[in-house]
Structures are given as C-alpha cells and as structure tokens.
Amino acid sequence: MRARPLVMYLTLVAIGVVAGFFLSSRVMAGSAQPGSAADPLVSKSYVDQQVAALNKQIADLEQAVAQLQKQQGITPIQPAPATQTAQPVQTSAAKQVYIKAENNSVNLRQGPGTNYSIVGTLGRGKPGVEPMTMLAQNSGWDQVRLPDGRTGWISGSLVELR
C-alpha cells in the first residue's frame, strides 16, 4: 500500500521534468537574443537610459546639497570630476593651510563643527594632505581642499595659514 503513493509521486515528477524540458524551448524561443537591442539586460540603449537617469539623480542631489549649504551659510563647492583626479586651483589669492606642528593629525569633517561626521583623519606631513587650500571659514572652522581634491572642514585652531 505504501509503494503506490511513492510510485505516483515519482511518475508525476518525471512527467513534470519532461514537460518542462519541452516547454522551456518554446518559452526561450520567443525571448530576445542575449546581447541584442531587445535584451534590456545588456543592450547599450538600456545602459544609456540607466546612466542618464542616474546622472539626473546626481544633479538633483547636488542641487539639494547646494540649497542646504546656502541655508547653513556654507560656501558651496563644486565636486571634482569623476573622470580625473581633481587638483586644487592655485591662484595668488589662494591661502595655503598646514597642520600645526603640535598636532600629529586632525579630523576632516563634513561640516563646520564636531557634530558633523568625520570623513577622514589627516596626518601632518603625509603625502596628499598638505598644503591644503582654504575655501571658506565659518565659526572658527576652515573649509579646505586637499591636494588630492577631497574637501572638508577642519577646526581653525588646529591649522595655520602660510
């Protein structure tokens, strides 16, 4: 008595496998060829559409950040281009900022205050750290651009202008 349900179960499984094998070729025959323009996973036009949508999101976010910076009295800065390493603009009016000799390292923050997140720790004399370029000042904090293009805020008491 127990063998009969097992045989029926195995028979149904076998029929399902055979049916799936034959039906899968019909389902696949109607789909787009991989790599064709109709295949949205790999077509160039699909990728271009996604890149355009992401670029629009980036522009919208940058605009929102600029508005928030303006509300907070922070001088907005332009982000570095993603395709190249940003270099600070060296002008005669640019003030060069160095970490004071008594400080081995300082925190680089997202905004002018200790309530902002730390985005990095800068070591005095380390490559890619000095000289920094002064961008703005706000309530005893200096907004700086590092030689590698990163920007952030450092407490003005921890650095010196030269």
N, C-alpha and C positions, 0 to 999 in steps of 0.2 A: 503494500500500500504506500509506503513512503517513497519508493523509487519512482512512482508515476508522476508526482508533482515535480520532482527534480528533472525528469526527462522532459516534461512540458516546459519547464523554465529554460533549460538548455536549448530546446528547439526554438523557443521564441527569441532567445538571444542570438542564435545562429541566423534566423530569418532577419532580425534587425541589422546584423552586421552585413549580410549580403545585400539587403535593400539599401543600406547606407552607402555601400560601395558603388552600386549602380546609380543611385540618385545623386551622389556627390559630383559625378562627372557632368550631369545635366545642370546642376546649380553652378558649377565652376565655369561651364561653357558660356554662360550668359554674363559673366563678370568681366571687368576691364582687365586688359593685359597689364601685368606689373611693368611699371616704367612708362606706360602710355599717358597721354594727356588726360585721359578719362580716369586714371587711377589717382585719387586725391592724396594718397599717402606719399607718393614720390614724384608727382608732376611738378615741374618748375612753376607753373602758374599758381598752383596751390601754395607752394612755399612762398612765392612772391606776395600772395594775398596775406598770408600769415605775418610775414615780415612787415608789410605795410600797416597791418592792424597793430602790431607791437610798437612800431615807430610812432603811431598816433597816440598810443597809451603813454609812451615815454614823454612825448611832447606835452600831453595833458598833465602828467605828473610834475614835469619841470615847471609848468606854468603855475600849478598849485603851490609848489615849494617856493617859487619866487613871490607869490602873493603872501604866503605866510612869513617869509623873510622880511618883506616890506612892512607887514603889520608889526613885527617884532623890532623893527629898526635896524635890521641886519642888511648890510650891503650885499645884494645878490651877486653871485659869481657864476660864470659860465663853466659848465662841466668840460673836462678835457675830451677831445675827440677819441672815440674808441679805437680808431684805426692806427693811431700813432701815440707815442709817449709824449705827454704834454711837457713843455718846458716853460718855466716862468718867463714872462715878458721882462726883459732887462731894459729899464729906462733910467735916465739920470735922476728922475724923481723917485724911483722905487727905493724904499727903505729896506735894508738887509737886516735880518733878525738872526741872532745867535743865542743858543742856550748859555746862560751864565755859568761861569767856571765852577761855582759852588754846587751846581746841580749836575748829577751824572745823567739823569733822564727826566723827561717831563711827559705829561699826558697830553695827547692831541684829542680834542673833544669835538662833538658835532655842533655845539653851540657855545655861547659865552657864559659859562657857569659850570659849577660842579654837579649840577642837576642834569647835565647833558651826558649822553653816553660817551665812553672812551672809544675812539676809533683806532688808536694806536699809541704806543709808547715810543718816544724818540730819545735815542741816546746821543749825548753830546759827542761831537766829532765823528759820528758814524757816517759812512757813505750814504748819499741820498737824503740826508737830513739837513745839513747846513751848506750854504746860507739859505735861509727861508726868506721869502718876500712878503712884506707887510701888505695886506689887502684892506683891512679895516680895523677899527678899535671900537669897543663897546664895554662900558662899565668895568674898566680895568683888565679887559681881555683883548688879545690880539688875534685877528683872523690872519692866517698865514698860508702861503702856498709853498710846499716843499719843492726841491729841485726835481723830484720825480713827478710833479704835477698834482699830488694829493693836497687837499686843503682841509683846514680845521682851525680850531681855536685853542690858544694856549694862554694861561694866566700871564699877564704882562709883568708880574713880579718875578717870573722865572726866566725871563729872556732879556736881552739887551739889543739896542739898535746900534749899528755901526755904519 
